[in-house]
Amino acid sequence: MAGTQDHGRDTSTAAASKLHLFDTPLAEHHEIDEGSETNGLPTDRTESFQDTPQLKRHEEPTLLEIFLDLFFAANYEVFGENHHVTDHARFQAYVGYFCLLWLTWFIVALYDVRFVTDSIFARAMRAVQLGVLVGFTVITPKFDTVDQEAQAMRTTSIILSVSRFSLAAEYFCTLWSLRRFKIVRIPLLIQGSLHVASAAILLGIAFIFQEDEHSYAFMAWYFVAGFEALASLLLSNVSPTFGLAETHLMKRLTLMTVMILGASICEVAKSVVTIVKNPDAWDSRTIGHVTAAIATIYFIFLIYFDWIRSGYHLQPIRLQIWTALHFPFNLALVLLLQAVQQYVIWGKLMGQLDKALDIAYPLDDPAIINNSTTSASVAAALNHSVVEFLDNYPATIVSTWDTINEAIRNISDVPNSFWPQFRRLDLGSSLADIQKSLDGLPSDAKETLTMILTSAATLAVTMTNALFGSFGIKVDGEIIKKNPNASKAVKGGGFQFQVQEAAWNLYRLVFAYGYVSCGCAIILMVLLTVVARTRRYTAWQIARLIIVSALGLGVGLVATLWFNDDRVWDFLQRSWVLPTITIVWAVILIITHINGQGTKRCTSYLERRLQHSQVFLGREEISREHNVEEGEKGAASEAVGHSAPALLQQEETPAVARVSTGRDNNMTIFRVSTARSEVSAMSTPSNTDGRQNGEPKVSVEESTANIPPNRGGRQNNG
């Protein structure tokens, strides 16, 4: 009792939960006493018992695993917030960073799902891996494989190397714990050596990067990480101990997918906060885009889990393919959700641009251009409108006010005598219409009008850039980084036009990679479904997969508008950039829950209704015939019911008619059937409708085929 109780308190739980320096991944029933080679078992049984170790398996991810996944999601969210995609180079860096982060997480997850334990050593190694993820966060602002900073690149290599050394130590510790089992020695040795070699290569790469030099040595990060992940998957086929089929790897991957979706919700919420901080926050366009963004994320979540509802355990080869497909799927999903968040911002911007253009082009406003118009009055009106606009949307570019003042000063220098001539021009409602009127002007008036148009365009571009900056679209830093003197181009709004062009190119880039990643995500989800499904497909299920694949291909091909400037700008200025993606996912969700049985059910329903109609018509016809016959014989009954013996005598049946009787629930049943119809009569011991006891109740049912004899009754053929 002393071993299990202490003053009435059970101490077995406390002893079992004691934290050890090292712990074995062996299942409790498989642990062998170190003091005995056989532990009381026969020698032959013990040897076979030791051939393949039985490891601890978890149906759900452990707390340490979930905590690591949360660190991954937080790291990804921090990177997305601080490393905005502003051009092609930043886009490449974004993709590269996520690939390194995901592959590092994945190879750690492969160890966890097979050999994870709860010991001081295991917790220390998880602390190292958490430190690696923190290191990824530290290098986030400086991570750029195009415009390289040597210190950031060296730090990245060292962080990756530390992660692999830590993982190798865990595999060698597991090897020592399972050293009695020959079958696992070589696989564990290979796996640990693989990570040691990777760590050495990554550490060596750190010394290649030098200040003010661009090196392609960073490509080794991706090759090494990809080779590690692929080799680890293939090694799972070498030994049953390394197998993944009985692990919870699928749940880890689905959990990671959910965390990516959850992080995207946070990004959309931040976009909403950015919009609300500015004036005129809520309108129909904003509400529609926010609703579409949330609905898109929710639809993806529903479709993803609806398609893997069959279970979380697959055969080894299927599981390996399913696992490998999750890398490009998660990458496509991250890019899609990043684009969705950007579409919310750009959708709001498109609705606010008209205000900036109306202020910058007041030349069609009768309150400004009239008989008493002077250059000073036009300049004052413009200055008032621009100042009011920039109070609502503060400029983020330092030279903004210098550019605006120069444009307004140019307009104030226009001769007052020009404005009456200006009023007589047929200017139309666009800059293109104004330019057409230049042909009919004298040379001096033509120069004046050109200067006015240039100043108006400069004001429009400058205010649009301020609008972009207020909504977090800041691309001027990238331009200054490439050309430090670019911001000094104040005259004529040169720098403002560069910023404007970069901003629109960014929108085109977001549009392109958003639609391409959406199409890839849909097609990859189809492949995941095909790999995970173990049952035979019906014709409708095959058709459904083809339809969904066609939708994914179609969405991806929308990005080809990139190559046509006119069409892409026409599409981007509309409100359908984000809702189009939402509608596609909604259609996929609806198709997912159409099981293909609806047509069959409708057909069966119509057939039943038709049969009921035929039964009703047959009952009426037979009733009329019976009434006529009863009248001729002077029968007393005028109702539809007849006695069964009389009915059997009166029925003129062909040679194939059948008569059967039987007992069911204390009732006597008589049935007469022909190839055309069937007449049934029941005699009950009780009188429920005014008939005499024993008088049967007759019903007539249409039958289109021979009806088998009544179960348990007598049969008398015609």
C-alpha positions in Angstrom: 0.0 0.0 0.0 2.9 2.3 0.6 3.8 2.2 -3.0 0.4 3.4 -4.2 -1.1 5.4 -1.3 0.3 8.0 1.1 -2.0 8.8 4.0 -5.0 7.9 1.9 -3.9 9.8 -1.1 -3.3 8.1 -4.4 0.3 8.8 -5.6 0.3 6.7 -8.7 -0.7 9.6 -10.9 1.9 11.8 -9.5 4.6 9.2 -10.1 3.4 8.6 -13.6 3.5 12.3 -14.5 7.0 12.8 -13.1 9.2 14.6 -15.7 12.4 12.7 -16.6 15.5 14.0 -18.3 14.9 11.6 -21.2 11.9 9.5 -22.1 11.4 6.6 -24.4 9.0 6.7 -27.4 8.1 3.1 -26.7 4.6 2.2 -25.8 4.3 1.2 -22.1 3.4 -2.4 -22.8 6.6 -2.7 -24.9 9.1 -1.4 -22.4 11.5 -4.2 -21.3 13.1 -4.4 -17.9 16.8 -3.4 -18.2 17.8 -6.0 -15.6 16.5 -8.9 -17.6 16.9 -9.7 -21.3 13.7 -11.7 -21.5 11.6 -10.1 -18.7 10.0 -13.5 -17.9 9.1 -14.3 -21.5 10.4 -17.2 -23.5 13.5 -16.4 -25.5 12.0 -16.9 -29.0 8.9 -14.8 -28.0 11.1 -12.0 -26.7 13.3 -11.9 -29.8 10.2 -11.6 -32.1 8.8 -9.1 -29.6 11.9 -6.9 -30.1 12.0 -7.1 -33.9 9.7 -4.1 -34.4 9.2 -1.6 -31.5 5.7 -0.5 -30.7 5.8 3.3 -30.3 3.5 5.6 -28.5 0.9 7.0 -30.9 -1.3 10.0 -30.4 -4.7 10.5 -32.0 -4.4 14.2 -31.6 -1.5 16.7 -31.7 0.1 17.2 -28.3 0.3 20.5 -26.5 3.9 21.0 -27.5 3.1 20.4 -31.2 0.1 22.8 -31.1 2.3 25.5 -29.4 4.9 25.1 -32.2 2.1 25.5 -34.8 0.9 28.6 -33.1 4.4 30.1 -33.2 4.5 29.3 -37.0 1.2 31.1 -37.5 2.3 34.1 -35.5 5.6 34.2 -37.4 3.8 34.1 -40.8 1.4 36.8 -39.7 4.2 39.1 -38.5 6.1 38.6 -41.8 3.0 39.4 -43.8 2.4 42.6 -41.9 6.0 43.9 -42.1 7.0 42.6 -45.6 4.4 44.0 -47.9 4.6 42.9 -51.5 5.3 46.0 -53.5 7.0 44.7 -56.6 8.3 41.5 -58.2 11.4 41.4 -56.0 9.4 41.6 -52.8 7.0 39.0 -54.1 9.9 36.6 -54.7 11.2 37.3 -51.2 7.7 36.6 -49.7 7.4 33.3 -51.5 11.0 32.3 -50.5 10.5 33.2 -46.9 7.3 31.2 -46.6 8.9 28.2 -48.3 11.8 28.2 -45.8 9.5 28.6 -42.8 7.1 25.9 -44.0 9.8 23.3 -44.8 11.5 24.0 -41.4 8.2 23.4 -39.6 7.5 20.3 -41.7 10.7 18.4 -40.9 10.2 19.1 -37.2 6.6 17.9 -37.5 7.7 14.7 -39.1 9.8 13.9 -36.0 7.0 15.0 -33.6 4.3 12.8 -35.1 6.5 9.7 -34.8 8.8 10.1 -31.8 7.5 13.0 -29.7 7.9 12.5 -25.9 7.5 14.7 -22.9 10.8 15.0 -21.1 13.2 17.7 -20.1 15.3 17.0 -23.2 12.3 17.1 -25.5 11.1 20.4 -24.0 14.6 21.9 -24.3 14.7 20.9 -28.0 11.3 22.4 -28.6 12.5 25.6 -26.9 15.4 25.6 -29.5 12.9 25.3 -32.4 10.8 28.1 -30.9 13.9 30.2 -30.8 14.4 29.4 -34.5 11.0 30.7 -35.3 11.7 33.8 -33.2 14.9 34.2 -35.3 12.8 34.1 -38.4 10.8 37.0 -37.0 13.9 39.0 -36.3 15.1 38.8 -39.9 11.7 39.6 -41.3 12.3 43.4 -42.1 15.7 42.7 -43.7 14.9 39.5 -45.6 15.4 40.2 -49.3 17.1 37.9 -51.6 17.4 40.5 -54.4 18.6 43.6 -52.4 20.7 41.5 -50.0 22.0 42.6 -46.6 24.9 40.3 -45.7 24.1 40.3 -42.0 20.5 39.2 -42.6 21.6 36.5 -45.0 24.2 35.1 -42.6 21.7 35.2 -39.8 19.3 33.2 -41.8 21.8 30.5 -42.6 22.8 30.2 -38.9 19.2 30.0 -37.8 18.5 27.2 -40.3 21.7 25.4 -39.2 20.7 25.5 -35.5 17.3 24.0 -36.4 18.9 21.1 -38.1 21.5 20.4 -35.4 18.7 20.4 -32.8 16.7 18.0 -34.9 19.7 15.7 -35.4 20.2 15.6 -31.7 16.6 14.4 -31.2 17.0 11.6 -33.7 20.2 10.4 -32.2 18.6 10.5 -28.8 15.8 8.3 -30.1 18.3 6.0 -31.7 19.9 5.5 -28.3 16.5 4.8 -26.7 15.6 2.2 -29.4 19.1 0.7 -29.7 17.9 -2.8 -28.8 15.8 -2.9 -32.1 18.0 -3.6 -35.1 15.3 -2.7 -37.6 15.3 1.0 -36.6 19.1 1.6 -36.2 20.0 2.2 -39.8 16.9 4.5 -40.6 17.4 6.6 -37.5 21.1 6.8 -38.2 20.5 7.9 -41.8 17.9 10.4 -40.7 20.1 12.0 -38.0 23.1 12.0 -40.4 21.0 13.7 -43.0 20.2 16.6 -40.7 23.8 16.9 -39.5 25.0 17.2 -43.1 22.3 19.8 -43.9 23.3 21.8 -40.8 26.9 21.7 -41.9 26.1 22.9 -45.4 23.8 25.7 -44.1 26.4 26.8 -41.6 29.1 26.9 -44.4 26.8 29.1 -46.6 26.7 31.7 -43.9 30.4 32.6 -44.6 29.8 33.2 -48.3 27.7 36.4 -48.0 29.8 39.5 -48.0 28.9 43.2 -47.7 27.9 45.0 -51.0 28.0 41.7 -52.9 25.1 39.8 -54.3 25.3 36.0 -54.0 23.1 33.2 -55.3 24.3 31.0 -52.5 20.9 31.5 -50.8 19.4 29.1 -53.4 21.1 26.3 -51.4 18.6 27.0 -48.5 15.8 25.8 -50.7 17.6 22.9 -52.2 18.7 21.6 -48.8 15.3 22.1 -47.1 13.5 20.5 -50.0 15.8 17.5 -50.2 15.5 17.0 -46.4 11.7 17.0 -46.6 11.6 14.7 -49.6 14.2 12.3 -48.1 12.3 12.2 -44.8 9.1 11.2 -46.6 10.9 8.5 -48.5 12.6 7.1 -45.4 9.2 6.4 -43.9 9.0 3.5 -46.3 12.2 1.8 -45.0 10.9 0.7 -41.6 7.5 0.3 -40.0 8.8 2.4 -37.2 9.3 5.3 -39.6 5.9 4.8 -41.2 3.5 7.7 -41.1 0.2 5.8 -41.7 -0.5 5.3 -38.0 0.5 8.8 -37.0 -1.6 12.0 -36.7 0.3 13.7 -39.5 -2.9 14.5 -41.4 -4.3 16.3 -38.4 -1.1 18.3 -38.1 -1.4 19.4 -41.7 -5.1 20.2 -41.4 -4.4 22.1 -38.2 -1.7 24.2 -40.0 -4.2 24.9 -42.8 -6.7 26.1 -40.3 -4.1 28.4 -38.7 -3.3 29.9 -42.1 -7.0 30.6 -42.6 -7.3 32.1 -39.1 -4.3 34.3 -39.7 -5.9 35.6 -42.9 -9.0 36.6 -40.9 -6.7 38.7 -38.8 -5.2 40.4 -41.9 -8.7 41.1 -43.2 -9.6 42.6 -39.9 -6.5 44.9 -40.1 -7.6 46.0 -43.5 -11.0 46.9 -42.1 -9.4 48.9 -39.3 -7.3 50.8 -42.0 -10.5 51.6 -43.9 -12.4 52.8 -40.8 -9.6 55.2 -39.9 -10.3 57.2 -43.0 -13.3 59.3 -43.8 -16.3 57.9 -45.6 -15.4 54.5 -44.4 -18.6 52.5 -44.9 -20.5 52.4 -48.2 -22.0 49.7 -50.3 -18.7 49.0 -52.0 -16.8 48.6 -48.7 -19.5 46.4 -47.2 -19.6 44.2 -50.2 -15.8 43.7 -50.3 -15.5 42.9 -46.6 -18.4 40.5 -46.8 -16.8 38.8 -49.9 -13.4 38.5 -48.2 -14.9 36.8 -45.1 -17.2 34.6 -47.2 -14.3 33.5 -49.3 -12.2 32.4 -46.3 -15.2 30.6 -44.8 -16.0 28.8 -48.1 -12.5 27.6 -48.4 -12.6 26.3 -44.8 -15.9 24.4 -45.4 -14.8 22.9 -48.8 -11.4 21.8 -47.4 -12.9 19.8 -44.5 -15.9 18.6 -46.5 -13.5 17.0 -48.9 -11.4 15.1 -46.3 -14.4 14.0 -44.2 -13.6 10.4 -45.1 -11.0 10.1 -42.4 -7.5 11.0 -41.2 -5.7 7.8 -42.0 -4.5 6.7 -45.4 -2.3 4.0 -46.9 1.4 4.9 -46.8 1.8 5.9 -50.5 -1.4 7.9 -50.5 -0.4 9.6 -47.3 3.0 10.6 -48.7 1.5 12.1 -51.8 -1.2 13.8 -49.8 1.4 15.3 -47.5 3.7 16.4 -50.3 0.7 18.2 -52.1 0.1 20.2 -49.0 3.3 22.2 -49.5 2.2 23.8 -52.8 -1.4 23.9 -51.6 -0.5 25.9 -48.4 1.7 28.2 -50.5 -1.1 28.9 -53.0 -3.5 29.4 -50.1 -1.2 31.9 -48.4 -0.8 33.9 -51.7 -4.6 33.8 -52.3 -5.5 35.0 -48.9 -2.8 37.8 -49.1 -4.4 38.9 -52.3 -7.9 38.8 -50.8 -6.8 41.1 -48.1 -5.3 43.5 -50.6 -8.4 43.4 -52.8 -10.4 44.8 -49.8 -8.1 47.8 -49.7 -8.0 48.3 -53.4 -11.8 48.0 -53.7 -12.2 50.9 -51.3 -9.5 52.9 -53.1 -11.3 52.6 -56.5 -14.4 54.1 -54.9 -12.4 57.1 -53.5 -10.4 58.0 -56.6 -13.2 60.0 -58.2 -13.1 62.5 -55.3 -9.4 63.2 -56.0 -10.0 63.5 -59.8 -12.9 65.9 -59.3 -10.8 68.2 -57.1 -7.8 68.2 -59.4 -10.0 68.9 -62.5 -12.3 71.8 -61.7 -12.3 73.2 -65.2 -15.9 72.1 -65.9 -17.2 73.6 -62.6 -19.4 76.7 -63.4 -18.7 78.0 -59.9 -15.0 78.3 -60.7 -15.0 79.0 -64.5 -17.4 81.9 -65.2 -17.4 85.4 -66.6 -15.5 86.8 -63.6 -12.9 84.1 -63.5 -9.3 85.1 -62.8 -6.2 83.0 -62.4 -6.1 84.0 -58.7 -9.6 82.8 -58.1 -9.0 79.5 -59.8 -5.7 78.9 -57.8 -7.5 79.8 -54.5 -10.4 77.4 -55.2 -7.9 74.6 -56.0 -5.8 75.3 -53.0 -8.8 75.2 -50.7 -10.0 71.9 -52.1 -6.6 70.3 -52.0 -5.9 71.3 -48.4 -9.3 69.9 -47.4 -8.6 66.6 -49.2 -5.1 66.3 -47.6 -6.6 67.0 -44.2 -8.7 63.8 -44.6 -5.9 61.8 -46.3 -2.5 63.1 -45.0 0.4 62.8 -47.4 3.1 60.3 -46.6 5.6 61.5 -49.2 7.8 64.3 -48.0 7.8 66.3 -51.2 4.0 66.3 -51.6 3.4 69.9 -50.7 6.2 71.1 -52.8 4.7 69.4 -55.8 1.2 70.8 -55.0 2.4 74.4 -54.5 4.3 74.3 -57.8 1.2 73.1 -59.7 -1.1 75.7 -58.2 1.5 78.5 -58.8 1.6 77.5 -62.5 -2.2 77.9 -62.7 -2.0 81.3 -60.9 0.4 82.5 -63.6 -2.1 82.0 -66.4 -3.1 85.4 -68.0 -6.6 86.4 -67.0 -7.4 87.1 -70.6 -7.2 83.3 -71.3 -10.2 82.3 -69.2 -12.9 83.8 -71.4 -11.3 82.0 -74.4 -11.1 78.9 -72.3 -14.9 79.1 -71.5 -15.7 79.0 -75.2 -13.9 75.8 -75.8 -15.8 72.5 -76.2 -13.8 70.7 -73.5 -16.1 67.8 -72.9 -15.7 65.8 -69.7 -12.3 64.1 -70.0 -8.7 65.1 -70.6 -8.8 63.4 -74.0 -11.6 65.8 -75.1 -9.6 68.7 -73.9 -6.6 67.7 -75.8 -8.6 67.4 -79.0 -9.4 71.1 -78.7 -5.7 72.0 -78.8 -5.7 71.8 -82.6 -8.0 74.9 -82.9 -6.0 77.2 -80.7 -3.2 79.6 -81.4 0.3 78.6 -80.3 0.4 80.7 -77.2 -3.1 79.6 -76.1 -2.1 76.0 -76.8 0.9 76.3 -74.5 -1.2 77.8 -71.8 -3.8 75.1 -72.0 -1.1 72.4 -72.0 0.4 73.9 -68.9 -3.1 73.9 -67.2 -3.7 70.3 -68.1 -0.2 69.3 -66.8 -0.8 71.0 -63.5 -4.2 69.4 -63.1 -2.7 66.0 -63.8 0.0 66.6 -61.3 -2.5 67.5 -58.6 -4.6 64.4 -59.4 -1.6 62.1 -59.2 -0.3 63.7 -56.0 -3.6 63.5 -54.2 -4.0 59.9 -55.4 -0.6 59.0 -53.9 -1.7 60.6 -50.6 -4.9 58.5 -50.8 -2.8 55.3 -51.4 -0.5 56.1 -48.5 -3.4 56.6 -46.1 -4.6 53.1 -47.0 -1.2 51.5 -46.5 -0.1 51.3 -50.1 3.4 52.7 -49.8 5.8 52.1 -52.7 7.9 55.3 -52.6 10.4 53.6 -50.3 11.3 51.0 -52.9 11.8 53.7 -55.5 14.1 55.8 -53.2 16.0 52.6 -52.3 16.8 52.0 -56.0 17.4 55.7 -56.8 18.1 57.9 -53.7 17.8 61.1 -55.8 14.4 60.2 -57.2 12.5 62.1 -54.5 14.2 65.4 -55.6 12.3 65.3 -58.9 9.7 67.8 -57.6 9.3 69.9 -60.8 6.5 68.7 -63.0 5.6 66.0 -60.4 8.2 63.6 -61.7 8.6 61.6 -58.5 4.8 61.6 -57.9 4.3 60.1 -61.3 6.9 57.4 -60.6 5.1 56.5 -57.3 1.8 56.4 -59.2 3.1 54.0 -61.8 4.6 51.8 -59.2 1.3 51.7 -57.3 -0.7 50.7 -60.3 1.9 48.0 -61.2 1.5 46.7 -57.7 -2.3 46.4 -58.2 -1.7 44.5 -61.4 0.7 42.2 -59.7 -1.7 41.5 -56.8 -4.5 40.8 -59.3 -2.3 38.4 -61.3 -0.9 36.3 -58.4 -4.2 36.4 -56.6 -6.1 34.8 -59.5 -3.3 32.4 -60.4 -3.0 31.2 -56.8 -6.8 30.8 -56.6 -6.8 28.5 -59.6 -3.9 26.5 -58.2 -5.5 26.2 -54.8 -8.7 24.8 -56.4 -6.8 22.3 -58.6 -4.6 21.2 -55.7 -7.7 20.7 -53.6 -9.1 18.4 -56.3 -5.8 16.4 -56.3 -5.9 16.1 -52.5 -9.4 14.8 -52.7 -8.5 12.2 -55.4 -5.6 11.0 -53.4 -7.5 10.8 -50.1 -10.5 9.0 -51.6 -10.4 5.2 -51.3 -13.9 4.4 -52.5 -15.1 4.0 -56.1 -16.4 7.1 -57.9 -19.8 7.5 -59.3 -20.4 9.2 -62.6 -21.6 12.3 -60.9 -18.5 12.5 -58.6 -16.2 12.3 -61.6 -18.2 15.0 -63.3 -18.1 17.1 -60.2 -14.3 16.9 -60.0 -14.1 17.8 -63.7 -16.3 20.8 -63.2 -14.4 22.1 -60.2 -11.1 21.6 -62.1 -12.5 23.6 -65.0 -13.5 26.4 -62.6 -9.9 26.4 -61.2 -8.4 26.5 -64.6 -10.8 29.3 -65.7 -10.0 31.5 -62.7 -6.3 31.1 -63.3 -6.7 32.1 -66.9 -8.4 35.3 -65.9 -4.9 36.5 -64.9 -3.9 36.5 -68.6 -5.6 39.9 -68.7 -2.2 41.1 -67.4 -0.9 41.0 -71.0 -3.6 43.4 -72.3 -3.3 46.9 -70.7 -6.7 48.2 -71.8 -8.7 45.1 -70.6 -6.8 44.7 -67.3 -7.4 48.4 -66.4 -11.0 48.1 -67.3 -11.4 45.0 -65.1 -9.5 46.4 -62.1 -11.5 49.6 -62.0 -14.7 47.6 -61.5 -16.1 46.2 -58.3 -15.9 42.5 -59.4 -12.2 41.7 -58.7 -12.9 40.1 -55.3 -16.6 39.1 -55.7 -15.6 37.0 -58.8 -13.4 34.8 -56.6 -16.0 34.6 -53.9 -18.6 33.4 -56.4 -16.3 30.7 -57.7 -15.8 29.3 -54.2 -19.5 29.5 -53.5 -20.3 27.5 -56.7 -17.7 24.9 -55.6 -19.3 24.7 -52.2 -22.8 24.2 -53.7 -21.5 21.6 -56.2 -19.8 19.8 -53.3 -23.1 19.2 -51.6 -25.0 18.1 -54.7 -24.8 14.3 -54.4 -26.1 13.4 -57.9 -29.1 11.6 -56.4 -31.6 14.5 -56.9 -32.5 13.5 -60.5 -33.0 9.9 -59.5 -35.2 11.0 -56.6 -37.3 13.3 -58.8 -37.7 10.5 -61.3 -38.8 8.1 -58.6 -41.2 10.6 -57.2 -42.8 11.2 -60.6 -43.1 7.5 -61.2 -44.8 7.0 -57.8 -47.2 9.9 -58.6 -48.0 8.3 -61.9 -48.6 4.9 -60.3 -50.9 6.5 -57.7 -52.9 8.1 -60.5 -53.2 4.8 -62.3 -54.3 3.1 -59.1 -57.0 5.8 -58.5 -58.3 5.4 -62.1 -58.3 1.6 -61.8 -60.1 1.7 -58.5 -62.9 3.9 -60.0 -63.3 1.7 -63.0 -63.4 -1.5 -61.1 -65.8 0.0 -58.6 -68.2 1.0 -61.4 -68.1 -2.5 -62.9 -68.8 -4.1 -59.5 -71.7 -1.8 -58.8 -73.3 -2.8 -62.2 -72.8 -6.5 -61.5 -74.2 -6.2 -58.0 -77.3 -4.3 -59.3 -78.0 -7.0 -61.8 -77.9 -9.8 -59.1 -80.0 -7.7 -56.7 -77.2 -7.4 -54.1 -78.0 -5.3 -51.1 -74.7 -3.5 -50.8 -74.3 -0.2 -52.7 -71.0 0.7 -51.1 -67.6 0.1 -52.6 -66.9 -2.8 -50.2 -68.0 -6.4 -51.2 -67.7 -9.7 -49.5 -64.6 -11.6 -50.5 -66.3 -14.8 -51.6 -68.7 -12.9 -53.8 -66.0 -10.8 -55.2 -64.0 -13.9 -56.1 -67.0 -15.4 -57.9 -67.8 -12.2 -59.7 -64.3 -11.4 -60.9 -63.8 -12.5 -64.4 -60.1 -13.2 -64.5 -57.9 -14.7 -67.1 -56.2 -17.9 -66.7 -53.2 -16.2 -65.0 -55.3 -14.9 -62.1 -54.2 -15.9 -58.6 -56.1 -16.0 -55.4 -54.3 -16.0 -52.1 -55.4 -15.7 -48.5 -53.5 -15.3 -45.2 -53.6 -14.1 -41.7 -51.9 -10.9 -40.5 -52.4 -9.1 -37.2 -55.6 -11.1 -36.4 -57.0 -10.3 -39.8 -58.0 -12.5 -42.7 -56.8 -11.3 -46.1 -58.1 -12.4 -49.4 -56.2 -11.2 -52.5 -57.1 -11.7 -56.2 -54.4 -10.7 -58.6 -54.3 -10.6 -62.4 -51.8 -9.2 -64.9 -53.9 -6.0 -64.9 -55.1 -5.4 -61.4 -55.3 -6.7 -57.8 -58.3 -6.8 -55.5 -57.8 -7.3 -51.8 -60.3 -7.9 -49.0 -59.7 -8.0 -45.3 -62.1 -9.3 -42.7 -61.6 -7.9 -39.2 -63.0 -9.1 -35.9 -64.2 -5.6 -35.0 -66.9 -3.5 -36.5 -65.4 0.0 -37.1 -67.5 1.4 -40.0 -71.0 -0.1 -39.5 -70.4 -3.3 -41.4 -71.2 -6.7 -40.1 -68.5 -8.6 -38.3 -66.5 -10.7 -40.7 -67.6 -8.5 -43.7 -64.4 -7.7 -45.5 -63.2 -4.3 -46.5 -62.1 -4.3 -50.2 -59.3 -2.3 -51.7 -58.2 -2.4 -55.3 -54.6 -1.7 -56.4 -53.1 -1.6 -59.8 -50.4 -4.1 -60.6 -48.3 -4.3 -63.7 -46.7 -7.6 -62.9 -47.5 -10.9 -61.3 -47.6 -10.5 -57.5 -46.1 -13.3 -55.4 -48.5 -15.2 -53.1 -49.2 -13.8 -49.7 -46.5 -14.7 -47.3 -47.7 -17.4 -45.0 -51.1 -17.9 -46.7 -52.7 -20.5 -49.0 -52.5 -20.2 -52.8 -55.2 -21.2 -55.3 -54.4 -20.6 -59.0 -57.2 -19.6 -61.2 
